[in-house]
Amino acid sequence: MKNTIYTLFVLFSLSIFGQTEKFKKDFRIDLLTIEKNTKDTLIGTFTEVYSGNKRIQAKCCSDFNGIDIFYLNPKDIVDNTIYMKFYARKCKPFKKKFIIKSDLKTTIYLSYGKTDYNTKKDDFLMMFKMLNIERDTFKCGTVD
């Protein structure tokens, strides 16, 4: 009985520490990309993240709802400041500064305009090369 009480105490303490905010390691970034005038969600938006004049991450892509979710390590962020560059199809490239001390959830409004990223397939592949982003590859099916 005595050991059971100690075991329950340890398990209860671990669950409390697991929910404590100060133990959180990475910042969660939730982006929604929308075209400024038409309010259309933008699919396939590429995002570059810079801090301290260094690129700390490059991401592809926003999903069919215009949403992109990723994580940043606080150790990579200099002076709690990041700059994000956005490249969306048929939209002008856009750069925005953020002060980040915790998770970030924001909407990015882009405008249609001159860009190299116009078509679905060819320019999409070109953006991977231009931004030096490695493509994630996975195979569906069964393992032999």
DSSP file (Angstrom, degrees, kcal/mol; ACC not computed):
  #  RESIDUE AA STRUCTURE BP1 BP2  ACC     N-H-->O    O-->H-N    N-H-->O    O-->H-N    TCO  KAPPA ALPHA  PHI   PSI    X-CA   Y-CA   Z-CA
    1    1 A M     >        0   0    0      0, 0.0     4,-1.8     0, 0.0     5,-0.2   0.000 360.0 360.0 360.0 -41.6    0.0    0.0    0.0
    2    2 A K  H  >  +     0   0    0      1,-0.2     4,-1.7     2,-0.2     5,-0.1   0.910 360.0  48.0 -62.0 -43.0    2.8    2.4    0.9
    3    3 A N  H  > S+     0   0    0      1,-0.2     4,-2.4     2,-0.2    -1,-0.2   0.846 107.3  57.1 -66.7 -34.0    4.5    1.8   -2.5
    4    4 A T  H  > S+     0   0    0      2,-0.2     4,-2.5     1,-0.2    -1,-0.2   0.902 105.6  49.7 -64.1 -41.5    1.3    2.3   -4.3
    5    5 A I  H  X S+     0   0    0     -4,-1.8     4,-2.3     2,-0.2    -1,-0.2   0.922 112.3  47.5 -64.6 -44.3    0.9    5.8   -2.8
    6    6 A Y  H  X S+     0   0    0     -4,-1.7     4,-2.3     2,-0.2    -2,-0.2   0.900 111.9  50.7 -63.5 -40.3    4.4    6.7   -3.8
    7    7 A T  H  X S+     0   0    0     -4,-2.4     4,-2.5     2,-0.2    -2,-0.2   0.925 111.0  47.9 -63.5 -45.5    3.9    5.4   -7.3
    8    8 A L  H  X S+     0   0    0     -4,-2.5     4,-2.6     1,-0.2    -1,-0.2   0.891 110.8  52.4 -62.7 -39.4    0.7    7.4   -7.7
    9    9 A F  H  X S+     0   0    0     -4,-2.3     4,-2.4     2,-0.2    -2,-0.2   0.926 110.8  46.7 -62.0 -45.0    2.4   10.5   -6.4
   10   10 A V  H  X S+     0   0    0     -4,-2.3     4,-2.3     2,-0.2    -2,-0.2   0.925 113.8  47.7 -64.1 -45.3    5.2   10.1   -8.9
   11   11 A L  H  X S+     0   0    0     -4,-2.5     4,-1.8     1,-0.2    -2,-0.2   0.901 112.7  48.9 -63.8 -41.3    2.8    9.5  -11.8
   12   12 A F  H  X S+     0   0    0     -4,-2.6     4,-1.7     1,-0.2    -1,-0.2   0.905 111.0  50.6 -64.3 -41.5    0.7   12.5  -10.8
   13   13 A S  H  X S+     0   0    0     -4,-2.4     4,-2.4     1,-0.2    -2,-0.2   0.897 108.3  52.4 -64.2 -40.9    3.8   14.7  -10.5
   14   14 A L  H  X S+     0   0    0     -4,-2.3     4,-2.0     1,-0.2    -1,-0.2   0.896 107.7  51.4 -62.9 -40.1    5.0   13.7  -14.0
   15   15 A S  H  X S+     0   0    0     -4,-1.8     4,-0.7     2,-0.2    -1,-0.2   0.865 110.4  49.3 -66.9 -34.4    1.7   14.6  -15.6
   16   16 A I  H >< S+     0   0    0     -4,-1.7     3,-0.9     1,-0.2     4,-0.4   0.931 111.9  47.5 -68.6 -45.1    1.7   18.0  -14.0
   17   17 A F  H >< S+     0   0    0     -4,-2.4     3,-0.9     1,-0.2    -2,-0.2   0.834 106.2  59.5 -65.1 -32.0    5.3   18.7  -15.2
   18   18 A G  H 3< S+     0   0    0     -4,-2.0    -1,-0.2     1,-0.2    -2,-0.2   0.731 107.5  46.1 -67.6 -22.3    4.4   17.5  -18.7
   19   19 A Q  T << S+     0   0    0     -3,-0.9     2,-0.3    -4,-0.7    -1,-0.2   0.420  84.5 115.8 -99.9  -0.2    1.7   20.2  -18.9
   20   20 A T    X   -     0   0    0     -3,-0.9     3,-1.0    -4,-0.4     4,-0.2  -0.540  62.3-141.8 -74.7 133.2    3.9   23.0  -17.6
   21   21 A E  G >  S+     0   0    0     -2,-0.3     3,-1.7     1,-0.2    -1,-0.1   0.798  93.7  65.6 -66.6 -32.1    4.5   25.7  -20.2
   22   22 A K  G 3  S+     0   0    0      1,-0.3    -1,-0.2     3,-0.0    -2,-0.0   0.689  94.9  59.6 -70.2 -15.3    8.1   26.4  -19.3
   23   23 A F  G <  S+     0   0    0     -3,-1.0    -1,-0.3    -6,-0.2     2,-0.2   0.482  77.5 117.2 -87.1  -2.5    9.2   22.9  -20.4
   24   24 A K    <   -     0   0    0     -3,-1.7     3,-0.1    -4,-0.2    -3,-0.0  -0.456  45.7-169.5 -68.2 133.8    8.0   23.6  -23.9
   25   25 A K        +     0   0    0     -2,-0.2     2,-0.3     1,-0.1    -1,-0.1   0.931  57.5  39.0 -93.9 -53.1   10.8   23.5  -26.4
   26   26 A D  S    S-     0   0    0     47,-0.2     2,-0.4    48,-0.1    47,-0.2  -0.712  73.1-121.5-108.0 151.4    9.7   24.8  -29.8
   27   27 A F  E     -A   72   0A   0     45,-3.0    45,-2.4    -2,-0.3     2,-0.5  -0.741  26.5-135.8 -84.8 133.4    7.5   27.7  -30.8
   28   28 A R  E     -A   71   0A   0     -2,-0.4    76,-2.7    43,-0.2     2,-0.5  -0.800  15.9-158.9 -91.3 129.2    4.5   26.6  -32.9
   29   29 A I  E     -Ab  70 104A   0     41,-3.3    41,-1.9    -2,-0.5     2,-0.6  -0.948   7.6-173.0-112.0 119.2    3.9   28.8  -36.0
   30   30 A D  E     -Ab  69 105A   0     74,-3.2    76,-2.4    -2,-0.5     2,-0.4  -0.958  10.0-177.0-112.7 115.7    0.4   28.7  -37.5
   31   31 A L  E     -Ab  68 106A   0     37,-2.9    37,-2.3    -2,-0.6     2,-0.5  -0.921  15.9-169.9-116.5 139.5    0.1   30.7  -40.7
   32   32 A L  E     -Ab  67 107A   0     74,-1.5    76,-3.2    -2,-0.4     2,-0.5  -0.991  14.6-156.2-122.1 119.9   -3.0   31.3  -42.9
   33   33 A T  E     + b   0 108A   0     33,-2.6     9,-2.3    -2,-0.5     2,-0.3  -0.861  18.3 170.8-104.6 128.6   -2.2   32.9  -46.3
   34   34 A I  E     -Cb  41 109A   0     74,-2.9    76,-2.7    -2,-0.5     2,-0.4  -0.965  38.1-111.4-133.9 145.2   -4.9   34.9  -48.0
   35   35 A E  E  >  - b   0 110A   0      5,-2.9     4,-1.8    -2,-0.3    76,-0.2  -0.664  31.9-132.4 -76.6 133.2   -5.0   37.1  -51.1
   36   36 A K  T  4 S+     0   0    0     74,-3.8    75,-0.1    -2,-0.4    -1,-0.1   0.859  94.1  29.5 -58.8 -46.4   -5.6   40.6  -49.9
   37   37 A N  T  4 S+     0   0    0     73,-0.3    -1,-0.2     1,-0.1    74,-0.1   0.906 128.3  34.5 -86.7 -44.3   -8.4   41.8  -52.3
   38   38 A T  T  4 S-     0   0    0      2,-0.1    -2,-0.2     1,-0.0    -1,-0.1   0.660  91.9-135.9 -87.8 -15.7  -10.3   38.6  -53.2
   39   39 A K     <  +     0   0    0     -4,-1.8     2,-0.2     1,-0.2    -3,-0.1   0.705  49.8 154.2  64.2  21.8   -9.8   36.9  -49.7
   40   40 A D        -     0   0    0     -5,-0.1    -5,-2.9     1,-0.1    -1,-0.2  -0.574  48.6-115.8 -75.9 141.3   -9.0   33.6  -51.5
   41   41 A T  B     -C   34   0A   0     -7,-0.2     2,-0.6    -2,-0.2    -7,-0.2  -0.564  28.5-129.8 -74.3 145.1   -6.9   31.2  -49.6
   42   42 A L    >   -     0   0    0     -9,-2.3     3,-0.5    -2,-0.2     2,-0.3  -0.871  17.7-154.4-105.7 119.3   -3.5   30.6  -51.2
   43   43 A I  T 3  S+     0   0    0     -2,-0.6    46,-0.5     1,-0.2    20,-0.2  -0.692  72.8  19.8 -90.8 139.6   -2.4   27.0  -51.8
   44   44 A G  T 3  S+     0   0    0     18,-2.0     2,-0.4    -2,-0.3    -1,-0.2   0.810  75.6 170.1  77.4  31.2    1.2   26.1  -52.0
   45   45 A T    <   -     0   0    0     -3,-0.5    17,-0.7    18,-0.2    16,-0.6  -0.634  24.0-143.9 -78.5 128.7    2.8   29.2  -50.4
   46   46 A F  E     -DE  60  87B   0     41,-2.8    41,-2.3    -2,-0.4     2,-0.4  -0.697  14.7-161.1 -89.7 144.6    6.5   28.8  -49.6
   47   47 A T  E     -DE  59  86B   0     12,-2.6    12,-3.9    -2,-0.3     2,-0.4  -0.994   9.6-168.0-131.9 131.8    7.8   30.4  -46.4
   48   48 A E  E     -DE  58  85B   0     37,-2.5    37,-2.4    -2,-0.4     2,-0.5  -0.954  10.7-156.1-113.8 139.0   11.4   31.3  -45.5
   49   49 A V  E     -DE  57  84B   0      8,-3.4     7,-2.6    -2,-0.4     8,-1.6  -0.967  12.3-177.2-119.7 127.6   12.2   32.3  -41.9
   50   50 A Y  E     +DE  55  83B   0     33,-3.1    33,-2.7    -2,-0.5     2,-0.3  -0.918   8.8 173.3-121.7 147.0   15.2   34.4  -41.0
   51   51 A S  E >  S+D   54   0B   0      3,-2.5     3,-0.8    -2,-0.3    31,-0.1  -0.931  73.6   1.7-150.6 131.0   16.6   35.6  -37.7
   52   52 A G  T 3  S-     0   0    0     -2,-0.3     3,-0.1    26,-0.3    27,-0.1   0.898 129.3 -58.4  61.7  41.5   19.9   37.4  -37.1
   53   53 A N  T 3  S+     0   0    0      1,-0.2     2,-0.4     0, 0.0    -1,-0.2   0.712 117.9 108.1  60.1  24.0   20.6   37.6  -40.9
   54   54 A K  E <  S-D   51   0B   0     -3,-0.8    -3,-2.5     0, 0.0     2,-0.6  -0.996  73.4-123.1-132.0 134.8   20.5   33.8  -41.1
   55   55 A R  E     +D   50   0B   0     -2,-0.4    -5,-0.3    -5,-0.2     3,-0.1  -0.651  29.2 176.8 -75.6 121.8   17.9   31.6  -42.6
   56   56 A I  E     +     0   0B   0     -7,-2.6     2,-0.3    -2,-0.6    -6,-0.2   0.636  63.4   3.9-101.9 -17.4   16.7   29.3  -39.9
   57   57 A Q  E     -D   49   0B   0     -8,-1.6    -8,-3.4    15,-0.0     2,-0.4  -0.962  49.0-162.0-164.2 149.3   14.0   27.5  -41.9
   58   58 A A  E     -D   48   0B   0     -2,-0.3     2,-0.4   -10,-0.2   -10,-0.2  -0.995  23.8-167.7-133.0 129.2   12.4   27.2  -45.3
   59   59 A K  E     -D   47   0B   0    -12,-3.9   -12,-2.6    -2,-0.4     2,-0.4  -0.909  10.5-141.6-125.6 143.2    9.0   25.6  -45.6
   60   60 A C  E     +D   46   0B   0     -2,-0.4   -14,-0.2   -14,-0.2    -2,-0.0  -0.984  51.8   4.7-133.1 132.8    6.8   24.3  -48.3
   61   61 A C        -     0   0    0    -16,-0.6    -1,-0.2    -2,-0.4   -15,-0.2   0.810  34.7-142.5-156.1 163.6    3.8   24.6  -48.4
   62   62 A S        -     0   0    0    -17,-0.7   -18,-2.0    -3,-0.1     6,-0.2  -0.499  44.3-123.4 -72.1 149.0    0.5   25.8  -47.3
   63   63 A D    >   -     0   0    0      4,-2.6     3,-2.0   -20,-0.2   -19,-0.2   0.030  39.6 -74.3 -83.2-167.8   -2.3   23.2  -47.7
   64   64 A F  T 3  S+     0   0    0      1,-0.3   -23,-0.1     2,-0.1   -21,-0.1   0.660 133.9  52.2 -66.7 -15.7   -5.6   23.5  -49.6
   65   65 A N  T 3  S-     0   0    0      2,-0.2    -1,-0.3   -23,-0.1   -23,-0.1   0.337 120.1-108.5 -98.3   5.1   -7.0   25.7  -46.8
   66   66 A G  S <  S+     0   0    0     -3,-2.0   -33,-2.6     1,-0.3     2,-0.4   0.635  75.8 137.3  79.0  14.6   -4.0   28.1  -47.0
   67   67 A I  E     +A   32   0A   0    -35,-0.2    -4,-2.6   -26,-0.1     2,-0.4  -0.778  30.1 179.9-101.8 137.4   -2.7   26.8  -43.7
   68   68 A D  E     -A   31   0A   0    -37,-2.3   -37,-2.9    -2,-0.4     2,-0.4  -0.995   4.4-173.3-133.8 128.9    0.9   26.1  -42.9
   69   69 A I  E     +A   30   0A   0     -2,-0.4     2,-0.3   -39,-0.2   -39,-0.2  -0.986  18.0 144.9-125.0 129.3    2.0   24.8  -39.4
   70   70 A F  E     -A   29   0A   0    -41,-1.9   -41,-3.3    -2,-0.4     2,-0.4  -0.929  36.8-116.2-152.3 175.8    5.6   24.4  -38.4
   71   71 A Y  E     -A   28   0A   0     -2,-0.3     2,-0.4   -43,-0.2   -43,-0.2  -0.922  14.8-157.9-124.6 144.6    7.9   24.7  -35.4
   72   72 A L  E     -A   27   0A   0    -45,-2.4   -45,-3.0    -2,-0.4   -15,-0.0  -0.967  20.9-126.5-121.2 138.2   10.9   26.9  -34.6
   73   73 A N    >   -     0   0    0     -2,-0.4     3,-1.9   -47,-0.2     4,-0.5  -0.710  15.1-140.7 -80.1 124.9   13.6   26.2  -32.0
   74   74 A P  G >  S+     0   0    0      0, 0.0     3,-1.0     0, 0.0     6,-0.2   0.765  99.7  66.3 -58.2 -24.9   13.9   29.2  -29.7
   75   75 A K  G 3  S+     0   0    0      1,-0.2   -49,-0.0     3,-0.0    -2,-0.0   0.756  97.3  54.7 -67.3 -23.8   17.7   28.8  -29.7
   76   76 A D  G <  S+     0   0    0     -3,-1.9     2,-0.5     2,-0.1    -1,-0.2   0.610  90.2  91.6 -82.9 -12.4   17.7   29.7  -33.4
   77   77 A I    <   -     0   0    0     -3,-1.0     2,-0.5    -4,-0.5     3,-0.3  -0.743  65.1-151.7 -94.8 124.6   15.9   33.0  -32.8
   78   78 A V  B >  S-F   81   0B   0      3,-0.5     3,-1.9    -2,-0.5   -26,-0.3  -0.817  75.1 -13.1 -97.2 128.2   18.1   36.1  -32.2
   79   79 A D  T 3  S-     0   0    0     -2,-0.5    -1,-0.2     1,-0.3     3,-0.1   0.790 114.5 -74.8  54.1  33.8   16.6   38.9  -30.0
   80   80 A N  T 3  S+     0   0    0     -3,-0.3    20,-2.9     1,-0.2     2,-0.4   0.729 104.5 124.1  55.2  24.6   13.1   37.4  -30.2
   81   81 A T  E <   +FG  78  99B   0     -3,-1.9    -3,-0.5    18,-0.2     2,-0.3  -0.954  33.8 173.0-122.0 132.7   12.9   38.7  -33.8
   82   82 A I  E     - G   0  98B   0     16,-2.6    16,-3.0    -2,-0.4     2,-0.4  -0.963  17.5-151.3-130.7 153.5   12.2   36.8  -37.0
   83   83 A Y  E     -EG  50  97B   0    -33,-2.7   -33,-3.1    -2,-0.3     2,-0.4  -0.981  13.3-160.1-119.0 135.3   11.6   37.9  -40.6
   84   84 A M  E     -EG  49  96B   0     12,-3.0    12,-2.5    -2,-0.4     2,-0.4  -0.959   4.0-159.9-119.0 136.6    9.4   35.8  -42.8
   85   85 A K  E     -EG  48  95B   0    -37,-2.4   -37,-2.5    -2,-0.4     2,-0.4  -0.945  11.8-158.8-111.4 135.0    9.4   35.9  -46.6
   86   86 A F  E     -EG  47  94B   0      8,-3.1     8,-2.0    -2,-0.4     2,-0.5  -0.934  11.1-173.1-119.8 136.4    6.4   34.5  -48.4
   87   87 A Y  E     +E   46   0B   0    -41,-2.3   -41,-2.8    -2,-0.4     2,-0.3  -0.953  14.1 171.7-129.1 109.9    6.1   33.3  -52.0
   88   88 A A    >   -     0   0    0     -2,-0.5     3,-2.1     3,-0.2    29,-0.2  -0.873  43.8 -85.2-119.1 153.5    2.7   32.4  -53.3
   89   89 A R  T 3  S-     0   0    0    -46,-0.5    29,-0.2    -2,-0.3     3,-0.1  -0.341 111.7  -2.1 -60.7 129.0    1.6   31.6  -56.8
   90   90 A K  T 3  S+     0   0    0     27,-3.2    23,-1.7     1,-0.2     2,-0.3   0.596 111.9 112.7  65.0  15.9    0.8   34.7  -58.9
   91   91 A C  B <  S-H  112   0C   0     -3,-2.1    21,-0.3    26,-0.4    -3,-0.2  -0.886  74.0-107.0-118.0 149.2    1.5   36.9  -55.8
   92   92 A K        -     0   0    0     19,-2.4    19,-0.3    -2,-0.3    -4,-0.1  -0.458  47.6 -98.1 -66.1 140.6    4.3   39.4  -55.2
   93   93 A P        -     0   0    0      0, 0.0     2,-0.4     0, 0.0    -6,-0.2  -0.322  45.9-158.4 -57.4 146.0    6.9   38.2  -52.7
   94   94 A F  E     -G   86   0B   0     -8,-2.0    -8,-3.1    -3,-0.1     2,-0.4  -0.985  12.1-162.6-136.0 139.9    6.2   39.6  -49.3
   95   95 A K  E     +G   85   0B   0     -2,-0.4     2,-0.3   -10,-0.2   -10,-0.2  -0.976  11.6 177.5-125.4 136.7    8.4   40.1  -46.2
   96   96 A K  E     -G   84   0B   0    -12,-2.5   -12,-3.0    -2,-0.4     2,-0.3  -0.999  20.6-137.0-142.5 142.6    7.2   40.6  -42.6
   97   97 A K  E     -G   83   0B   0     -2,-0.3     2,-0.4   -14,-0.2   -14,-0.2  -0.768  21.1-172.2 -98.4 141.1    8.9   41.1  -39.2
   98   98 A F  E     -G   82   0B   0    -16,-3.0   -16,-2.6    -2,-0.3     2,-0.6  -0.992  22.1-143.3-133.1 141.1    7.6   39.4  -36.1
   99   99 A I  E     -G   81   0B   0     -2,-0.4     2,-0.5   -18,-0.2   -18,-0.2  -0.928  30.5-167.3 -96.3 122.7    8.5   39.7  -32.4
  100  100 A I        +     0   0    0    -20,-2.9     3,-0.1    -2,-0.6     4,-0.1  -0.954  34.8 144.7-125.3 121.3    8.2   36.1  -31.1
  101  101 A K  S    S-     0   0    0     -2,-0.5     2,-0.2     2,-0.2    -1,-0.1   0.414  79.4  -0.3-124.9 -10.0    8.2   35.1  -27.4
  102  102 A S  S    S-     0   0    0      1,-0.2    -1,-0.1   -74,-0.1   -75,-0.1  -0.807 109.2 -28.2-156.2-164.7    5.7   32.2  -27.7
  103  103 A D        -     0   0    0     -2,-0.2     2,-0.4   -77,-0.1   -74,-0.2  -0.202  59.1-144.2 -57.9 150.8    3.6   30.4  -30.2
  104  104 A L  E     +b   29   0A   0    -76,-2.7   -74,-3.2    -4,-0.1     2,-0.4  -0.980  21.2 176.1-125.9 128.8    2.5   32.5  -33.2
  105  105 A K  E     +b   30   0A   0     -2,-0.4     2,-0.3   -76,-0.2   -74,-0.2  -0.973  24.4 147.3-130.4 117.3   -0.8   32.4  -35.0
  106  106 A T  E     -b   31   0A   0    -76,-2.4   -74,-1.5    -2,-0.4     2,-0.4  -0.954  43.3-124.1-148.5 162.2   -1.3   34.9  -37.7
  107  107 A T  E     -b   32   0A   0     -2,-0.3     2,-0.5   -76,-0.2   -74,-0.2  -0.938  22.5-152.4-110.1 133.1   -2.9   35.6  -41.1
  108  108 A I  E     -b   33   0A   0    -76,-3.2   -74,-2.9    -2,-0.4     2,-0.6  -0.921   3.8-154.5-109.1 125.9   -0.7   36.8  -44.0
  109  109 A Y  E     -b   34   0A   0     -2,-0.5     2,-0.3   -76,-0.2   -74,-0.2  -0.893  16.0-175.9-104.4 115.2   -2.3   38.9  -46.7
  110  110 A L  E     -b   35   0A   0    -76,-2.7   -74,-3.8    -2,-0.6     2,-0.4  -0.734  14.8-136.6-107.6 158.1   -0.5   38.7  -50.0
  111  111 A S        -     0   0    0    -19,-0.3   -19,-2.4    -2,-0.3     2,-0.1  -0.914  21.0-111.7-117.1 141.1   -1.3   40.7  -53.2
  112  112 A Y  B     +H   91   0C   0     -2,-0.4   -21,-0.3   -21,-0.3     2,-0.3  -0.420  64.1 111.7 -63.5 143.3   -1.4   39.5  -56.8
  113  113 A G        -     0   0    0    -23,-1.7     2,-0.2    -2,-0.1    -1,-0.0  -0.977  64.1 -21.8 174.3-167.6    1.4   40.9  -58.8
  114  114 A K        +     0   0    0     -2,-0.3     2,-0.3     2,-0.0   -23,-0.0  -0.435  67.9 141.8 -70.2 129.4    4.6   40.2  -60.7
  115  115 A T        -     0   0    0     -2,-0.2   -23,-0.1   -23,-0.1     3,-0.0  -0.975  57.7-125.9-158.0 163.4    6.4   37.0  -59.7
  116  116 A D  S    S+     0   0    0     -2,-0.3     2,-1.0     1,-0.1     3,-0.3   0.565  96.1  80.4 -87.0 -11.6    8.4   34.0  -61.0
  117  117 A Y        +     0   0    0    -26,-0.2   -27,-3.2   -29,-0.2   -26,-0.4  -0.761  53.5 123.9-101.8  89.0    6.0   31.6  -59.3
  118  118 A N        +     0   0    0     -2,-1.0    -1,-0.2   -29,-0.2     2,-0.1   0.767  52.2  59.6-116.4 -42.1    2.9   31.5  -61.7
  119  119 A T  S    S-     0   0    0     -3,-0.3     5,-0.2     1,-0.1   -29,-0.1  -0.478  74.6-122.8 -96.5 166.2    2.1   27.9  -62.8
  120  120 A K  S    S+     0   0    0     -2,-0.1     4,-0.3     3,-0.1    -1,-0.1   0.973  96.5  16.9 -70.6 -56.5    1.2   24.9  -60.7
  121  121 A K  S  > S+     0   0    0      3,-0.1     4,-2.2     2,-0.1     5,-0.2   0.968 124.8  41.0 -90.5 -58.2    3.8   22.3  -61.6
  122  122 A D  H  > S+     0   0    0      1,-0.2     4,-1.9     2,-0.2     5,-0.1   0.925 121.1  41.2 -62.7 -47.3    6.9   23.8  -63.3
  123  123 A D  H  > S+     0   0    0      2,-0.2     4,-2.1     1,-0.2    -1,-0.2   0.820 110.8  59.4 -70.7 -29.4    7.2   26.9  -61.2
  124  124 A F  H  > S+     0   0    0     -4,-0.3     4,-1.2    -5,-0.2    -2,-0.2   0.935 109.6  42.4 -61.9 -47.1    6.4   24.8  -58.1
  125  125 A L  H  X S+     0   0    0     -4,-2.2     4,-1.5     1,-0.2    -2,-0.2   0.858 111.6  56.1 -67.2 -35.9    9.4   22.6  -58.7
  126  126 A M  H  X S+     0   0    0     -4,-1.9     4,-2.9    -5,-0.2    -1,-0.2   0.862 102.4  56.3 -63.5 -36.3   11.5   25.7  -59.6
  127  127 A M  H  X S+     0   0    0     -4,-2.1     4,-2.5     2,-0.2    -1,-0.2   0.869 101.9  55.9 -65.6 -36.6   10.7   27.2  -56.2
  128  128 A F  H  <>S+     0   0    0     -4,-1.2     5,-2.5     2,-0.2     4,-0.4   0.934 113.8  40.5 -58.2 -45.4   12.1   24.2  -54.5
  129  129 A K  H ><5S+     0   0    0     -4,-1.5     3,-0.7     3,-0.2    -2,-0.2   0.921 114.6  51.2 -69.6 -44.3   15.4   24.7  -56.3
  130  130 A M  H 3<5S+     0   0    0     -4,-2.9    -2,-0.2     1,-0.2    -1,-0.2   0.885 117.9  37.7 -62.3 -40.7   15.5   28.4  -56.0
  131  131 A L  T 3<5S-     0   0    0     -4,-2.5    -1,-0.2    -5,-0.2    -2,-0.2   0.434 108.4-124.3 -91.3  -0.2   14.9   28.4  -52.2
  132  132 A N  T < 5 +     0   0    0     -3,-0.7     2,-0.5    -4,-0.4    -3,-0.2   0.948  52.0 160.6  55.4  54.8   17.1   25.3  -51.7
  133  133 A I      < -     0   0    0     -5,-2.5     2,-0.4    -6,-0.2    -1,-0.2  -0.917  37.0-133.5-108.6 129.0   14.4   23.2  -50.0
  134  134 A E        -     0   0    0     -2,-0.5     2,-0.4     1,-0.0    -5,-0.0  -0.649  23.9-125.7 -79.9 136.0   14.7   19.5  -49.9
  135  135 A R        -     0   0    0     -2,-0.4     2,-0.4     1,-0.0    -1,-0.0  -0.648  16.8-125.8 -83.8 135.4   11.5   17.7  -50.8
  136  136 A D        -     0   0    0     -2,-0.4     2,-0.4     2,-0.0    -1,-0.0  -0.661  30.0-165.3 -76.8 130.2   10.1   15.2  -48.3
  137  137 A T        +     0   0    0     -2,-0.4     2,-0.3     2,-0.0    -1,-0.0  -0.956  15.9 160.4-121.0 138.9    9.5   11.9  -50.0
  138  138 A F        -     0   0    0     -2,-0.4     2,-0.4     2,-0.0    -2,-0.0  -0.982  27.6-133.5-149.6 157.1    7.5    9.0  -48.8
  139  139 A K        -     0   0    0     -2,-0.3     2,-0.3     2,-0.1    -2,-0.0  -0.928  12.0-146.1-117.5 137.0    6.0    6.0  -50.4
  140  140 A C        +     0   0    0     -2,-0.4     2,-0.3     2,-0.0    -2,-0.0  -0.717  57.6  53.1 -95.2 150.4    2.5    4.7  -49.8
  141  141 A G  S    S-     0   0    0     -2,-0.3     2,-0.3     2,-0.0    -2,-0.1  -0.885  87.7 -37.1 129.2-158.2    1.7    1.0  -49.8
  142  142 A T        -     0   0    0     -2,-0.3     2,-0.5     2,-0.0    -2,-0.0  -0.705  47.7-120.3-106.7 157.2    2.9   -2.1  -48.2
  143  143 A V              0   0    0     -2,-0.3    -2,-0.0     1,-0.1     0, 0.0  -0.842 360.0 360.0 -95.7 129.2    6.5   -3.1  -47.2
  144  144 A D              0   0    0     -2,-0.5    -1,-0.1     0, 0.0    -2,-0.0   0.459 360.0 360.0 -80.7 360.0    7.6   -6.3  -48.8
